[in-house]
Amino acid sequence: MSTQTTVRTFQAREEDVDKKWYVIDAEGQVLGRLAVDVARILRGKHKPIFSPHVDTGDFVIVINAGKVRVTGKRFEQKSYFHYTGYPGGDRVRMFKDLVRSNPRFVIEHAVKGMLPHNRLGRRILKKLKVYADGNHPHQAQMPEVFKQG
């Protein structure tokens, strides 16, 4: 008889994950490409211990959200639609207005669409901190500057 060894698939556990903090400067970056990098870090896909059912990601601080850019004619034409649930309750907001009044929404909306649409996704989104200018109150966490590429 031969001895048979079984190879087991590694599954990360919440307590095994070492969470870091990263800072990303959005100034001059394209919205969609920035959102891809942010979602990847939040989800933990950049780590070798990634497990799809566990929050293995890190915290992300996005600064200068008001200086994010879009390509083509999107600055003038991109719109965000919301329906209130009432008759005639269609609400449309334009990107050019939102990036001035509420730049946090623009980045959070883009990243939220790239995360799982379930309990885990809602929990992961809470690790995203977006600020319109270059200041943030997370110096105590000693965040690292994330190098894209």
N, C-alpha and C positions, 0 to 999 in steps of 0.2 A: 504494500500500500504506500502511496505517495502522500506526503504531507502537503496540504493545499493552503496557501496563504491568500488572504483576501486583501485587496487594495481598497481602501475606503476613501471616499470623496471628502475633502475637507469642508467643513461648514463653520463659518465664523460665528462667534457668540458676541452678544452686546458687550459683555465685560472684557473681552479680549481686544477690543478695538481701541487704538490710541488716537484720540481726536486732536487734530492740530487746527490752527487758525491761519487763514491766508487772506492777504489784501490784494485786490485787483483794482487797478486804476482804469476806469472806463473812458477816460478822455481820448477822443479820437478813434475809438474802437467801433467796429460795426456791431450793431445790436445783436443780431442772430449769432454771430461767431462768438461774441462775448458770452451770450446765454448758454451756448454749448459747453464752453469751458467751465462756467459756473455750475451747471447742472451735473457735469461729470465729477467735479470735486465733491459737491454736496452728496451725491449718490455713493461715492466711494469707488468708482470704476477705475481710478488711477492706482489703486492699491492691489497687490497680489492676493489679498485675503477677501476680495469682494465676494459677497453672497447676496443674491437678489432679494432675499426675504429678510435681511438684517440691515439696519442702518449702520453701514461701515464708513460713511463719509465724514468729511471735515466741515468746519465752520468757514464761511466765506464772507468777507467784508468788501463791498463794492463802493468805491469812492468816486466822486465826480460823475455821478449818474446823469446830471443835467448836460454833460458834454458828450454823450454818446451820439453816434451818427448812424444814418441809414443810407443805403445806396439808391441810385436812380431817382425817381420822382416820389419816393416814399415819404420824404419829409412833408410834402404838400398833400399827398393822396392817402397815406395810411390812416385807417380809422379803426376805432375800437367800439364794437356794438354791444349793447346791453339791453335786455328786455325786462321791465319791472314786473310784468305779470298782469298788468292792467291794460284795458283797451287803450290803444294809442300810446302805450308806454315804451315805445322804441326810443332808446337813447344812444346817440352816436357822438363820440368824442374823437377829435382829430389828433394825430401824433404831434403836430407842430404846437398845438395848445397844451397838450399833456406834458410834453418835455419841458415846458416852461413852468407850468403850475404844479405838477406832481411827477417829477422824474422817477421817483421810487416805483410808481405803478408800472411804468413802461418796462423796466428791467424785471420786476417781480412777475409780471404777466408773461413775459417771454420765457423765463425760467420755469414757471409753474407748468406751462404747457409741455415741457420736456421731462417732467418728473412723473412717476406713477400716479394715476388718479384714484388713490385709495388712502387708507389710514396712514400707511407708511409714507406716502408722498406728502401728506399734510404735515407729518412730523418732521420730514426732511426739510421742508420749506422754512420751518422755524429757525433753521441754522443759517439762513441768509439774512445778512444785515446790509441794507442799502442806504447810502447817504448822498445827498445832492451835491455837496461840496467836498473838499479834500480833508475835512476833519472827521474823526470818529472817536467815540469814547471807549475803545477797546484796547488801549495801550497796555493794560495790565495782563492781557492774554498773550502778549509778545507775538503778534502775528508776523508771519513771513510774507515777503513779497512773492507772489506766484509768477513764475516765468512761463509765458505761453509759448506754444510751439509744438 
